[in-house]
Amino acid sequence: MFKYEILIYWSEGDGLFIAEVPELPGCMADGTTYKEAIHNAEIAISEWIETAKSLRREIPTPKGKLAYA
């Protein structure tokens, strides 16, 4: 289980829940339900990390909750 923060919001235009992983650039997923968006985000995180490893790129350490101004 990964410990990256996942931001979830409803996209009216898409009619889907969007799940973004801010600590992993470009890592996001969607789903027709909140749970599905989280599940798909977990898959996207796993694939993001797998790809980064295969390309020998740095994988950010999860920082937990982000601070907002």
C-alpha positions as CSV (number, residue, x, y, z in Angstrom):
1,M,0.0,0.0,0.0
2,F,1.3,3.4,-1.0
3,K,1.2,6.4,1.3
4,Y,0.9,9.2,-1.3
5,E,-1.8,11.8,-0.8
6,I,-4.7,11.5,-3.3
7,L,-6.9,14.5,-4.0
8,I,-10.3,13.6,-5.2
9,Y,-12.9,15.9,-6.8
10,W,-16.0,15.7,-9.0
11,S,-15.6,16.9,-12.6
12,E,-19.0,18.0,-13.8
13,G,-17.7,18.3,-17.4
14,D,-16.5,14.7,-17.4
15,G,-19.2,13.3,-15.1
16,L,-16.5,11.5,-13.2
17,F,-14.5,11.6,-9.9
18,I,-10.9,12.7,-10.6
19,A,-8.1,11.4,-8.4
20,E,-4.8,13.3,-8.5
21,V,-1.5,12.3,-6.9
22,P,0.3,15.6,-6.5
23,E,3.7,14.1,-5.4
24,L,3.9,12.0,-8.6
25,P,3.8,14.4,-11.6
26,G,1.2,13.4,-14.1
27,C,-0.2,10.7,-11.9
28,M,-4.0,10.7,-11.9
29,A,-7.0,8.5,-12.5
30,D,-10.8,8.7,-12.6
31,G,-13.9,6.7,-11.8
32,T,-17.6,6.7,-11.9
33,T,-17.7,6.4,-8.1
34,Y,-15.4,7.8,-5.3
35,K,-14.2,4.2,-4.5
36,E,-13.5,3.5,-8.1
37,A,-11.5,6.7,-8.5
38,I,-9.4,5.7,-5.4
39,H,-8.9,2.1,-6.7
40,N,-7.8,3.4,-10.1
41,A,-5.5,5.9,-8.5
42,E,-3.8,3.1,-6.6
43,I,-3.2,1.3,-9.9
44,A,-1.9,4.5,-11.4
45,I,0.5,5.0,-8.5
46,S,1.8,1.4,-8.9
47,E,2.3,1.8,-12.6
48,W,3.9,5.3,-12.2
49,I,6.5,3.8,-9.7
50,E,7.1,0.7,-11.9
51,T,7.7,3.0,-14.9
52,A,10.0,5.2,-12.9
53,K,12.0,2.2,-11.7
54,S,12.4,0.9,-15.3
55,L,13.6,4.3,-16.4
56,R,15.9,4.6,-13.4
57,R,14.2,7.8,-12.3
58,E,13.9,9.1,-8.8
59,I,10.8,8.0,-6.9
60,P,9.6,10.7,-4.4
61,T,9.2,9.7,-0.8
62,P,5.6,10.1,0.3
63,K,5.3,13.3,2.4
64,G,1.8,12.8,3.6
65,K,-0.6,15.7,3.8
66,L,0.4,18.7,1.8
67,A,0.3,22.2,3.3
68,Y,-1.8,24.9,1.7
69,A,-1.4,28.6,2.1
